[in-house]
Amino acid sequence: MINGINHREMSRRTALKAAAALLAAYSLNSSGARAASGKTLNILNMNLLFGEVLGNQISKSYADAEISANPVPQNEHYEKLLVEMSQGSSTYDLLTLDALFIHQVLANQWVKEVDDIKADDPSLPPLKYENVIPESLKFVKHDGKYFGIPLTLSTPIFAYRKDLFEAKGLSVPTNWDDYRKCAEALHTNEVAGNILLLGGQDAHMSGDWATRLMSMTKLGPDDDGVLDSANKPVFNSEGQGVRAIERIKEVLPFAPKGAEGLDYPDGISLFSQGKAAMFISWSDVFAGLENGPLKGKIGYAAVPSEKYQQQMTGGFSMGISAFSENPGEAYKFLDWMLNGEGYKLLLENGETNLVFKSQLEDPAVRSKIPSLNVYEDFKKRGTTTIALPPYRVPNSVEVQRVLYEEILAAVLGRKTSEQAMKDAEFRAQGVIR
């Protein structure tokens, strides 16, 4: 059974599209020059920054086949994916995929295992997964098998105004107690101490709440802190769900007025205009921030922790459609990407959520993209990576909605945190499938 998705709360993707527009204006005509071989590859693409680069610069640079990769809006992309794949359509050879929905794709066997394609054609080269960082492989590898390549990797980061911290003589907080103290110390009528995004399902659940939850219990690399491997709710197994809500409530007085209606676009707008001192959100939300009036005034660090140094990861990937009539040619394109040329074009055209190892290790790249310095902070703190919640279930957005509604009710005082978590567990168990 194919599960539907609530498109009302996809504003993070709207924010990413807006950020991409700040960086460059891309042509949406991605047909490019026909390859001399006459071979073609059709990609189901998205209108996010990486998709714009894929549909224009990358498609024009690839010489072994004509690439058709016209970006479509993210919500339309998801609907098209459901229709095309459920009907067994061979229209698309390659699929761009969101980590949040990857288990729906894998459960329905909509993408091919790359080793199976190579087995059918031994002349194909082995894919060089060693060229990308290991953390980026979480959403293209399942049960020891690869089903595509990573395109981007996103993670929550802590952005703060260096100038305001220096003026107050404050140190960058590494725990939530100090974060609250900084929010209070920095809060004025003109500049909020910190940003909370209570008006967005993804922004509040995976941004405000899950960034606090992720450091409260010990988790494995494939865990997300919300559901266990059997898809049973574990978000309040040790009272951590309640504690995460209380951590939000203690800084709510130092959030912008009207925080209950704010979502990703509002948050990045307020922060870029200098109306907030601290902002914790997913790294892809901050794309283009350094091109604004606060360039050079923003610091980036790992999100404060409670007990354990753990960091959520997400991002976008590309897989070969199970119904493609050109799997060998699609495989060759993935090989070309992993050799580096495609990732080079992503970097050159503004992508900041990088996965190519040599780019992330290059001091010149880190200097160009200050937010990447958060990876050095991870190393210093011994941070390990976990997954984004609740990626394990096919109807992840529906589960996310349940959590969002209950968390919000508690943050706004409509019910106690304990009751909200109890209700969230009951409701989540009822919708998980």
Secondary structure, DSSP 8 states (H G I E B T S, - for coil): ------GGG-HHHHHHHHHHHHH----S----S--TT--EEEEEEESSHHHHHIIIIIHHH--SSEEE--EE-HHHHHHHHHHHHHTT--S-SEEEEEGGGHHHHHHTT-B--HHHHHHH-TTS----GGGB-GGGGTTTEETTEE--EE---B-EEEEEEHHHHHHHT-----BHHHHHHHHHHH--SSSBS----TT-HHIIIIIIIHHHHTTSS---TT--SSB-TT--B-TTTTSHHHHHHHHHHTTGGGS-TTGGG--HHHHHHHHHTT-BSEEEEEGGGGTTGGGSTTTTSEEEE---BSSS-EEEEB-EEEEEBTT-S-HHHHHHHHHHHHTTHHHHHHHHTT--S--BHHHHT-HHHHHHSGGGGHHHHHHHHT-EEEE-TTTTSTTHHHHHHHHHHHHHHHHTTSS-HHHHHHHHHHHHHHH--
